[in-house]
């Protein structure tokens, strides 16, 4: 048996590497590099709006010159004429936060105070239309103690113990401030699935993370910020549309429908009957041939209790007695001739009243990307990325009730999975402005970023609902009591060998007014430093 195993390993090692498209994990360094090349027209995005590891399959133009052309970006290995293998990792990520939790878009990992670590790796086998991917994530958090706010909403017999102690500090939502007192270990199937694809028609079952829309940091409806969840999906990958008879190329389309199985965390209520919810998603995108570089997309999601009869909510419904529906419209316009892209996403919750008041329950994200070739002999490029988002309650809610885009009175867990936000993990009830500078060079890349955000201004704004501002009483207690983060960070990635990279970064997070208007803590500022280091080997 040992001899057979040795022969098998030898065969894999000796397999030739072919210059074919290779699927890349969401927001990984490699995927972001490919996206950077797309700004220059050296590659074409394999998706329009719906991204998973399986859909992020890239090809670089032959004989093109780019900074990492001599590095191993990960390739498929040819086992037979029709069967290919791609190996992922292993990849190790480590972080240490000195004073408070910090980190997002990291899957099952919750980067609390203290040490945090994540190990991922796996393989992907393709052949005859079948795609088998196994890429789990093992996560650890020291989860060291820090001061949290006393939850206001966790009342009643179902919200006892853990929920009352660790739950979110306002509103009923499954987003614990801290996941208990003990260190955390988590196993997540991550980007794993079984899929069959015929031409561009694809159907799959698994847990691959989804990213919807063109946002760089804070998509509105879906990111890889939360742990993955089991889902079934069917749809069309990016597909050329040619008008029959006229042979006129009308552009590209993409469509996907999926149904998922969400779970609440162990730090919510004690009601076992509502531990799981059903997640429905619809995504459609169109890139017209007559406006090159433009992509238009629409996304709709819906969460309902996990009952088989609720499969009917996969399509939009006017029955709002048990569901939480949201949608977004997104646009991106890429100009590779000048290395520039502008993008935006507009989200809306209660879209039944859109024509009465089009700003009701709306949120947005927008930004741009720009690449600049530096005037030096070696291929060195500067990339500038800016993104701003707004997730605060709209003004009309001052005439109604407390509101947050990710909270819901019927779906008690809100827009979360296993205690983490499914969408924007940075400023779910506030706003954010993010500016990044990347420099790509043959040995790797280095970056500098600045981020200012209010994580949850809705906590303050709700105090004005149905209340009077007479005698300046609201102004005295609440005005100016917003929590804010001002973050400055640097990071770098370096190719030790063409296949082995080391990455690291340092971020300083100035947390202003960390406990809002609760002045008994006498804490006006907190100083959090986050240190990150990662190792990745590409076969």
C-alpha positions in Angstrom: 0.0 0.0 0.0 2.8 2.4 0.9 4.5 1.6 -2.5 1.3 2.4 -4.4 1.0 5.6 -2.5 4.5 6.6 -3.4 3.9 5.9 -7.1 0.7 7.9 -7.0 2.5 10.9 -5.5 5.3 10.6 -8.0 2.8 10.7 -10.9 1.2 13.8 -9.5 4.5 15.6 -9.1 5.7 14.7 -12.6 2.5 15.8 -14.2 3.1 18.6 -16.7 1.7 22.0 -15.9 -0.4 23.4 -18.6 -1.0 27.1 -19.3 -4.7 27.0 -18.7 -7.2 29.0 -16.7 -7.0 28.5 -12.9 -9.7 29.1 -10.4 -8.8 31.6 -7.6 -10.2 32.1 -4.2 -12.2 35.3 -3.5 -10.1 38.4 -2.6 -6.9 36.3 -2.5 -3.7 38.0 -3.5 -3.7 36.1 -6.8 -7.3 37.0 -7.7 -6.7 40.6 -6.9 -3.6 40.5 -9.1 -5.6 39.1 -12.0 -8.2 41.9 -11.4 -5.4 44.4 -11.5 -4.3 43.0 -15.0 -7.9 43.3 -16.1 -7.6 47.1 -15.6 -4.9 47.0 -18.3 -6.8 44.7 -20.7 -4.2 41.9 -20.2 -6.9 39.5 -19.0 -10.7 39.4 -19.1 -12.8 38.9 -16.0 -14.4 35.4 -16.3 -17.6 36.6 -14.5 -19.8 39.6 -14.7 -21.3 39.9 -11.3 -21.5 36.5 -9.5 -18.2 35.3 -8.2 -17.1 32.1 -6.5 -13.9 30.2 -6.6 -15.2 28.0 -9.4 -16.4 31.1 -11.4 -13.1 33.0 -11.0 -11.2 31.2 -13.8 -8.6 33.5 -15.4 -6.4 33.5 -18.5 -3.6 36.0 -19.2 -3.1 37.1 -22.8 -0.3 35.1 -24.5 3.1 36.9 -24.7 2.0 39.8 -22.5 4.4 41.5 -20.2 3.3 42.0 -16.5 5.1 42.3 -13.2 4.6 38.7 -12.0 5.1 37.0 -15.3 8.0 34.9 -13.9 6.1 33.9 -10.8 3.9 30.8 -10.3 0.3 32.1 -10.0 -1.0 28.5 -9.7 -1.9 26.3 -12.7 -3.8 23.2 -13.5 -1.9 20.0 -13.9 -2.8 17.7 -16.8 -3.4 14.1 -15.5 -5.0 12.8 -18.8 -6.2 14.5 -22.0 -9.5 15.4 -20.3 -8.7 15.4 -16.6 -6.9 18.2 -14.7 -5.8 18.8 -11.2 -5.3 22.1 -9.3 -3.8 22.1 -5.8 -4.5 25.0 -3.4 -2.0 26.0 -0.7 -1.3 25.2 1.9 -1.9 28.8 3.1 -1.4 29.9 6.6 -2.7 33.3 7.9 -1.9 34.7 11.4 -3.0 38.0 13.0 -2.7 39.5 16.5 -5.0 42.3 17.7 -3.8 44.2 20.8 -7.0 45.8 22.0 -10.2 44.9 20.0 -11.4 42.7 17.2 -10.3 43.7 13.7 -10.6 42.0 10.3 -13.2 41.2 7.7 -13.8 39.1 4.5 -12.1 36.1 6.1 -14.7 33.4 6.0 -15.1 31.3 9.2 -12.3 33.2 11.0 -13.3 35.7 13.6 -10.4 37.9 14.3 -10.9 38.8 17.9 -8.6 40.3 20.4 -5.3 38.4 20.7 -4.0 35.8 18.4 -6.0 34.5 15.3 -5.0 31.9 12.8 -6.4 30.3 9.6 -5.2 27.3 7.6 -6.6 26.6 4.2 -5.7 24.2 1.4 -7.1 21.6 -0.9 -7.5 20.4 -4.4 -9.7 20.7 -7.5 -10.3 17.9 -10.0 -11.9 18.7 -13.4 -12.9 16.4 -16.3 -15.8 15.7 -18.6 -17.8 18.7 -17.3 -17.5 17.5 -13.7 -15.7 19.8 -11.1 -14.8 18.5 -7.7 -13.4 21.0 -5.3 -12.3 20.5 -1.7 -10.8 23.5 0.0 -11.8 23.7 3.7 -10.7 26.3 6.3 -9.5 25.6 9.8 -9.7 28.7 12.0 -8.6 29.6 15.6 -9.1 32.7 17.7 -7.6 33.3 21.1 -10.7 35.4 21.8 -9.1 37.3 24.6 -11.3 39.4 26.9 -12.2 43.0 26.1 -15.0 45.3 27.3 -18.3 44.9 25.5 -21.6 46.8 25.8 -24.5 45.4 27.6 -27.1 44.1 25.1 -30.4 46.1 25.2 -32.6 43.9 23.2 -32.0 40.4 24.6 -35.0 40.2 26.8 -37.4 37.3 27.4 -37.0 33.7 28.2 -35.5 32.8 24.8 -32.7 35.3 25.2 -30.9 34.0 28.3 -27.3 33.3 29.3 -25.0 33.7 26.3 -27.2 35.9 24.3 -27.8 38.4 27.1 -24.0 38.5 27.9 -22.4 38.5 24.4 -25.2 39.5 22.0 -25.3 42.6 19.8 -25.8 45.8 21.9 -29.0 46.9 20.2 -31.7 45.3 18.0 -32.4 41.6 17.8 -29.7 40.1 15.5 -27.3 37.2 15.7 -24.0 39.2 15.7 -22.3 38.6 19.0 -19.8 41.2 20.2 -17.7 38.4 21.5 -18.1 34.6 21.0 -17.9 33.5 24.6 -15.0 33.5 27.1 -13.0 30.6 25.6 -10.7 30.3 22.6 -12.5 29.4 19.4 -11.9 26.6 17.0 -13.8 26.3 13.8 -13.8 23.9 10.9 -15.5 25.2 7.7 -15.9 23.4 4.4 -15.0 26.7 2.8 -14.7 26.6 -1.0 -15.8 23.0 -1.5 -18.4 21.7 -3.9 -19.5 19.3 -6.6 -20.4 20.8 -9.9 -21.4 19.8 -13.5 -21.0 22.3 -16.3 -22.2 21.8 -19.9 -20.9 24.7 -22.0 -22.0 27.6 -19.8 -24.9 25.9 -18.1 -23.8 25.0 -14.6 -25.3 23.3 -11.6 -23.6 22.6 -8.3 -23.9 21.8 -4.6 -21.4 22.8 -2.0 -20.3 25.7 0.2 -18.3 28.0 -2.0 -18.3 31.6 -0.8 -20.2 34.1 -3.0 -19.3 37.7 -3.8 -22.0 39.8 -5.5 -21.3 43.0 -7.4 -18.2 45.1 -8.2 -17.3 46.3 -4.7 -13.7 46.0 -3.6 -14.2 45.9 0.2 -17.9 46.2 1.2 -20.5 44.6 -1.1 -24.0 45.2 0.1 -25.7 41.8 -0.4 -23.0 39.1 -0.3 -19.3 38.7 0.5 -17.0 36.1 2.1 -17.1 37.9 5.5 -19.2 35.1 7.2 -18.6 31.4 7.3 -19.9 29.5 4.3 -23.2 27.7 4.1 -24.5 24.7 2.1 -26.2 25.7 -1.1 -27.6 24.4 -4.4 -27.3 26.6 -7.4 -28.0 26.5 -11.1 -27.5 29.1 -13.9 -25.5 30.4 -16.8 -21.9 31.4 -16.5 -20.7 34.3 -18.6 -22.3 33.6 -22.0 -22.0 35.4 -25.4 -25.4 36.3 -26.9 -25.7 36.3 -30.7 -29.0 37.2 -32.3 -30.1 34.3 -34.6 -30.2 35.0 -38.2 -28.6 38.4 -37.9 -25.5 37.0 -36.4 -25.3 40.1 -34.3 -23.3 39.9 -31.1 -25.5 41.6 -28.5 -23.2 41.2 -25.5 -22.7 38.9 -22.6 -25.1 37.6 -20.0 -24.8 35.8 -16.7 -27.5 34.3 -14.4 -27.6 32.3 -11.2 -30.3 31.0 -8.8 -29.3 29.4 -5.5 -30.9 28.1 -2.3 -28.8 28.0 0.9 -29.0 26.7 4.5 -28.1 29.3 7.1 -27.4 28.6 10.8 -27.4 30.8 13.9 -24.5 31.0 16.3 -24.3 29.5 19.8 -24.7 33.0 21.2 -28.2 33.8 20.2 -31.5 32.5 21.6 -32.4 29.2 23.2 -35.1 28.4 20.7 -34.0 25.3 18.8 -36.9 25.6 16.4 -35.4 28.6 14.6 -31.8 27.6 14.4 -31.8 27.5 10.6 -33.1 29.8 7.8 -33.5 29.3 4.1 -31.5 31.7 1.8 -32.7 32.4 -1.7 -30.6 34.3 -4.3 -31.2 35.5 -7.8 -28.5 37.2 -9.8 -28.5 38.5 -13.4 -25.9 40.6 -15.3 -25.6 42.0 -18.8 -22.6 43.5 -20.5 -23.8 45.2 -23.8 -21.6 44.8 -26.9 -22.3 48.4 -28.0 -20.9 49.9 -24.7 -17.6 48.0 -24.2 -16.6 47.6 -20.6 -20.0 48.4 -19.1 -21.7 45.8 -16.9 -25.1 46.1 -15.4 -26.4 43.7 -12.8 -29.4 43.1 -10.5 -29.4 40.9 -7.4 -32.2 39.8 -5.2 -32.0 37.8 -1.9 -34.6 36.5 0.5 -34.3 34.8 3.9 -37.2 32.8 5.3 -37.5 30.1 8.0 -36.3 26.7 7.0 -39.4 25.0 5.8 -39.6 23.1 2.5 -42.8 24.9 1.6 -40.8 28.2 1.6 -39.0 27.1 -1.6 -41.7 29.2 -3.3 -39.8 32.4 -2.1 -37.0 31.6 -4.6 -38.9 34.1 -6.8 -40.0 37.6 -5.6 -43.2 37.6 -3.6 -45.6 40.1 -2.1 -46.0 37.9 0.9 -44.0 39.8 3.6 -45.4 38.0 6.6 -42.4 35.7 7.1 -39.6 36.9 4.7 -36.8 39.4 4.5 -36.2 40.4 0.9 -33.5 42.8 -0.4 -32.2 43.7 -3.8 -29.4 45.7 -5.3 -28.6 47.3 -8.7 -24.9 47.4 -9.7 -22.9 49.0 -12.4 -19.2 48.9 -13.4 -17.5 50.5 -16.4 -14.0 49.4 -17.3 -11.7 51.4 -19.6 -8.6 49.3 -20.1 -7.2 51.8 -22.6 -6.5 54.1 -19.7 -6.5 51.5 -16.9 -9.5 52.9 -15.1 -12.8 51.5 -13.7 -15.7 53.2 -11.9 -18.3 51.1 -10.1 -21.3 51.4 -7.8 -24.0 49.3 -6.1 -27.4 50.6 -4.9 -29.3 48.5 -2.4 -32.9 48.7 -1.2 -34.8 46.8 1.4 -38.5 47.6 1.3 -38.8 48.1 -2.4 -42.5 47.9 -2.5 -42.7 51.6 -1.8 -40.0 52.7 -4.2 -42.1 55.0 -6.3 -43.6 56.7 -3.3 -40.3 57.5 -1.8 -37.3 56.1 -3.8 -34.8 56.7 -1.0 -36.7 54.6 1.6 -34.4 51.9 3.1 -31.6 52.5 0.5 -27.9 52.0 0.9 -25.0 52.3 -1.6 -21.4 51.6 -2.3 -19.3 53.3 -5.0 -15.7 53.8 -6.0 -13.0 53.5 -8.7 -9.8 51.8 -9.6 -6.9 53.2 -11.5 -3.6 51.7 -12.6 -0.5 53.8 -13.5 2.7 52.5 -15.2 5.6 54.1 -13.4 8.3 55.6 -15.6 11.1 53.0 -14.7 12.8 50.3 -16.6 11.3 47.4 -14.7 7.5 46.6 -14.9 6.3 48.5 -11.9 2.7 49.7 -11.6 0.8 51.8 -9.2 -2.8 50.9 -8.4 -5.2 53.3 -6.7 -8.5 52.1 -5.2 -11.1 54.2 -3.6 -14.4 53.0 -2.2 -17.1 54.7 -0.1 -20.3 53.1 1.3 -23.3 54.3 3.1 -25.5 51.9 5.2 -27.3 54.3 7.6 -31.0 54.4 8.0 -32.8 56.8 5.8 -34.4 59.9 7.2 -38.0 58.7 6.8 -37.5 56.1 9.6 -37.6 58.9 12.1 -41.3 58.8 11.4 -41.5 55.0 11.9 -39.3 52.8 14.0 -35.7 51.7 14.7 -34.1 50.3 11.6 -31.0 48.7 10.2 -30.5 47.3 6.7 -29.3 43.9 8.1 -31.9 43.6 11.0 -35.4 42.2 10.6 -38.3 41.8 13.0 -39.4 38.4 11.5 -36.0 36.9 10.8 -34.6 37.3 14.3 -31.0 36.3 13.3 -30.9 39.2 10.8 -28.7 39.1 7.7 -26.1 36.8 9.2 -24.7 33.3 9.2 -23.2 31.7 12.3 -23.0 35.1 13.9 -21.2 37.1 11.2 -22.6 39.5 8.6 -23.2 38.0 5.2 -22.6 41.3 3.4 -20.7 44.4 4.5 -18.6 43.4 7.5 -17.1 46.9 8.0 -19.9 49.4 8.5 -23.2 47.6 8.4 -25.1 50.5 10.1 -22.8 53.4 9.3 -20.5 54.6 6.6 -17.0 54.0 5.4 -14.4 55.7 3.2 -11.4 53.5 2.0 -8.4 54.6 0.0 -5.6 52.2 -1.0 -2.3 52.5 -2.9 -0.7 49.3 -4.3 2.6 49.0 -6.0 3.2 45.8 -8.1 6.7 44.8 -9.0 8.4 41.6 -10.1 9.1 40.3 -6.6 5.6 41.0 -5.2 3.6 44.0 -4.1 3.3 46.6 -1.3 0.3 48.6 -0.2 -0.7 51.5 1.9 -4.3 52.1 3.0 -6.4 54.5 5.0 -10.0 53.7 6.2 -12.3 55.9 8.2 -15.6 54.4 9.2 -18.5 54.7 11.6 -19.5 51.0 12.2 -23.1 51.7 13.4 -24.5 55.2 13.5 -28.0 53.7 13.5 -27.5 53.0 17.2 -27.5 56.8 17.7 -30.1 57.7 15.1 -32.7 55.3 16.7 -32.7 57.5 19.8 -34.4 60.2 17.8 -37.3 58.0 16.7 -40.6 59.1 18.2 -38.9 61.5 20.6 -38.8 65.2 21.0 -35.8 67.4 20.7 -37.3 70.0 23.0 -35.0 71.7 25.5 -32.0 70.4 23.5 -32.4 67.0 25.4 -31.4 64.8 22.4 -28.5 67.1 21.4 -27.0 67.1 24.9 -27.0 63.3 25.2 -26.5 61.9 21.7 -25.1 64.5 19.3 -21.5 63.8 18.5 -21.5 60.5 20.4 -20.8 58.4 17.2 -18.2 55.6 17.3 -15.5 55.9 14.7 -12.5 54.1 13.4 -9.5 55.7 11.7 -7.3 53.0 10.4 -3.9 53.3 8.7 -2.1 50.3 7.5 0.7 48.9 5.3 1.1 45.4 3.9 3.3 43.6 1.5 3.7 40.3 -0.3 7.1 38.9 -1.4 7.9 35.9 -3.6 10.7 34.0 -1.8 10.6 31.5 -4.7 8.3 31.6 -7.7 5.9 29.3 -5.8 6.4 30.4 -2.2 5.2 33.7 -0.8 5.4 35.5 2.5 3.0 38.3 3.3 2.6 40.7 6.2 1.0 43.9 7.4 0.6 46.3 10.3 -2.6 48.3 10.9 -3.2 51.0 13.5 -6.9 51.4 14.4 -7.7 54.6 16.4 -11.1 53.8 17.9 -12.9 57.0 18.9 -15.7 57.0 21.4 -15.8 53.1 21.5 -18.9 53.0 23.8 -21.0 55.7 22.3 -22.8 57.8 24.9 -22.0 55.5 27.8 -19.6 57.8 29.6 -19.2 55.8 32.8 -16.3 53.9 31.2 -14.2 57.1 30.9 -12.8 55.7 27.6 -12.7 58.2 24.8 -10.0 56.5 22.7 -8.7 53.0 22.2 -5.5 52.2 20.3 -5.6 48.9 18.6 -2.7 47.5 16.6 -3.2 44.6 14.2 -0.3 42.5 13.0 -0.6 40.0 10.2 1.7 37.5 8.6 0.9 34.8 6.0 2.6 32.0 4.2 1.4 30.5 0.9 2.8 27.8 -1.3 1.5 27.3 -4.9 2.0 24.0 -6.6 
